[in-house]
Structure formats: structure tokens, C-alpha cells
Amino acid sequence: MANGLEWNEKYRLGIATIDDQHQYLFEIVARIAALDSVNSDKEELKAILGELSSYMREHFRDEEAYMRRIGFPEYKYHQKLHAEIIEFVNASVTRSPTITMIQTKLKFIIKKALIDHIIEEDTKIKLYTVSQKSEFIDDCIVDL
């Protein structure tokens, strides 16, 4: 999926669990992008989309638990963004009747739900963790 929408080290927050989960989300998306609209069937696509939805929920749950643990002041706002992303992804893929259409929408989904969210919102979690110099600093490798 060499189109600028794959995992890039610049998305790394330095919070191991969250970074690992972000990378795995990109891996799931890459499997969808690699499907061949002629040789792949809808059941295969449906299975991967189900995995994406399920894993995204798991990731958001873990990320929200981390935010609560460190007392992140924008927790409620960030939680609302997560709910909107899940809704957006589900609506986008359920309204696309073909693999090709879903793959096309996928590029937009990756940009909005993963890349922009990591760069614009998740980075705030890292900056807050670093600024607190608390016991949670061990969860964040400071590489500013």
C-alpha cells in the first residue's frame, strides 16, 4: 500500500502499547487494500472489516484507559472523537457495495481515522504524559 497511507515512524508516540496497536490497525487496513476485486470474495472482505472494527474498539478502549490513568484533561473530548470515528468507519464500509468502492473509501478512512487522529489528537496524550513527569513517564519513551 505504498501510497503514503501506511504506518510511518513519525506516527510513533513512544507509548509502547498504543504504538503497537496503531501499527496493527495499519496492518489490517493493508490487508483490505491488498484484496483483489476479481479474485477476493465479499466474505473475506467482511471478515477483515469485522476484525478492523473489533480491533479499533479494543484500541480505543485501551487508549481511553491510559488517558484516565494519567488524568488526561481532554479525555471526554477524545472519547467523543473515538465514538465518531467508529461511527464514520462503520457507515463508510456498510454503504459500499463493492470491494473496489470500499478500498477507495479506505484511503479516506485511513487519513481521517488513523493518520490525522494520531498526529492531531493522540500526540496530545504523549505531550501531556511528558509534561507531568509522573510515574506514568515510564509508559512513554521521551523522544521529543
C-alpha positions as CSV (number, residue, x, y, z in Angstrom):
1,M,0.0,0.0,0.0
2,A,2.8,2.4,-0.9
3,N,0.7,5.5,-1.3
4,G,1.6,7.5,1.8
5,L,-1.1,5.9,3.9
6,E,0.9,3.2,5.5
7,W,2.5,3.2,9.0
8,N,5.3,5.6,9.4
9,E,7.7,6.0,12.3
10,K,6.7,9.7,12.6
11,Y,3.3,8.5,14.0
12,R,5.1,6.8,16.9
13,L,4.0,8.3,20.2
14,G,6.5,6.5,22.4
15,I,3.8,4.8,24.4
16,A,4.5,1.1,23.5
17,T,1.0,-0.4,23.8
18,I,-0.6,2.4,21.8
19,D,2.1,2.4,19.2
20,D,1.8,-1.4,18.7
21,Q,-1.9,-1.1,18.3
22,H,-1.7,1.8,15.8
23,Q,0.7,-0.3,13.7
24,Y,-1.6,-3.3,13.8
25,L,-4.5,-1.1,12.7
26,F,-2.4,-0.2,9.6
27,E,-1.7,-3.9,9.0
28,I,-5.4,-4.7,9.0
29,V,-6.0,-1.9,6.6
30,A,-3.2,-3.1,4.3
31,R,-4.8,-6.5,4.1
32,I,-8.1,-4.8,2.9
33,A,-6.2,-2.7,0.4
34,A,-4.4,-5.8,-1.0
35,L,-7.7,-7.6,-1.8
36,D,-8.2,-8.2,-5.5
37,S,-11.7,-7.2,-6.5
38,V,-11.8,-10.0,-9.1
39,N,-10.4,-12.9,-7.0
40,S,-11.4,-11.9,-3.5
41,D,-14.9,-12.5,-2.2
42,K,-17.2,-10.4,0.0
43,E,-16.9,-12.9,2.9
44,E,-13.1,-12.4,3.0
45,L,-13.7,-8.6,3.0
46,K,-16.4,-8.9,5.6
47,A,-14.1,-10.9,7.9
48,I,-11.3,-8.3,7.7
49,L,-13.7,-5.4,8.2
50,G,-15.1,-7.2,11.2
51,E,-11.6,-7.5,12.6
52,L,-10.9,-3.8,11.9
53,S,-14.0,-2.7,13.7
54,S,-13.4,-5.0,16.6
55,Y,-9.7,-4.1,17.0
56,M,-10.4,-0.4,16.6
57,R,-12.9,-0.7,19.6
58,E,-10.3,-2.6,21.6
59,H,-7.6,0.0,20.8
60,F,-9.9,2.9,21.7
61,R,-10.8,1.2,25.0
62,D,-7.1,0.7,25.9
63,E,-6.2,4.2,24.9
64,E,-9.1,5.7,26.9
65,A,-8.0,3.6,30.0
66,Y,-4.5,5.0,29.6
67,M,-5.9,8.6,29.4
68,R,-7.9,8.1,32.5
69,R,-4.9,6.6,34.3
70,I,-2.8,9.6,33.6
71,G,-5.6,12.1,34.3
72,F,-5.6,13.4,30.7
73,P,-7.6,16.6,30.8
74,E,-9.1,16.2,27.3
75,Y,-10.3,12.6,28.0
76,K,-14.0,13.3,27.4
77,Y,-13.4,15.1,24.1
78,H,-11.0,12.4,22.9
79,Q,-13.5,9.7,23.9
80,K,-16.2,11.5,21.8
81,L,-13.8,11.6,18.8
82,H,-13.3,7.8,19.1
83,A,-17.1,7.3,19.0
84,E,-17.3,9.5,15.9
85,I,-14.5,7.5,14.2
86,I,-16.2,4.2,14.9
87,E,-19.5,5.6,13.5
88,F,-17.8,7.0,10.5
89,V,-15.9,3.8,9.7
90,N,-19.0,1.6,10.1
91,A,-21.2,3.9,8.0
92,S,-18.5,4.2,5.3
93,V,-18.0,0.5,4.8
94,T,-21.6,-0.6,5.1
95,R,-22.7,1.7,2.4
96,S,-20.1,0.5,-0.1
97,P,-21.4,-2.4,-2.2
98,T,-18.1,-3.5,-3.8
99,I,-14.6,-4.3,-2.7
100,T,-13.2,-1.5,-5.0
101,M,-15.6,1.1,-3.5
102,I,-14.6,0.1,0.0
103,Q,-10.9,0.2,-0.9
104,T,-11.4,3.7,-2.3
105,K,-13.2,4.8,0.8
106,L,-10.5,3.1,2.9
107,K,-7.9,5.7,1.8
108,F,-10.0,8.5,3.2
109,I,-10.8,6.4,6.3
110,I,-7.1,5.8,7.0
111,K,-6.3,9.5,6.5
112,K,-9.1,10.7,8.8
113,A,-9.4,7.9,11.4
114,L,-5.7,6.9,11.8
115,I,-3.2,9.4,10.5
116,D,-4.9,12.7,11.3
117,H,-6.2,11.4,14.6
118,I,-2.7,10.2,15.6
119,I,-1.0,13.4,14.6
120,E,-3.6,15.9,15.8
121,E,-5.1,14.2,18.9
122,D,-3.0,11.3,20.1
123,T,0.2,13.4,20.2
124,K,-1.5,15.5,22.9
125,I,-1.6,12.4,25.1
126,K,2.2,12.0,24.7
127,L,2.8,15.7,25.4
128,Y,0.7,15.6,28.5
129,T,2.4,12.5,29.8
130,V,5.8,14.1,29.3
131,S,4.7,17.4,30.9
132,Q,3.5,15.6,34.1
133,K,6.8,14.0,34.9
134,S,4.8,11.5,36.9
135,E,5.1,7.7,37.5
136,F,3.4,7.3,34.0
137,I,6.5,8.7,32.3
138,D,7.8,5.0,32.2
139,D,4.9,4.3,29.8
140,C,6.2,7.0,27.4
141,I,9.6,7.0,25.9
142,V,10.5,10.6,25.7
143,D,11.9,11.3,22.2
144,L,10.8,14.9,21.6
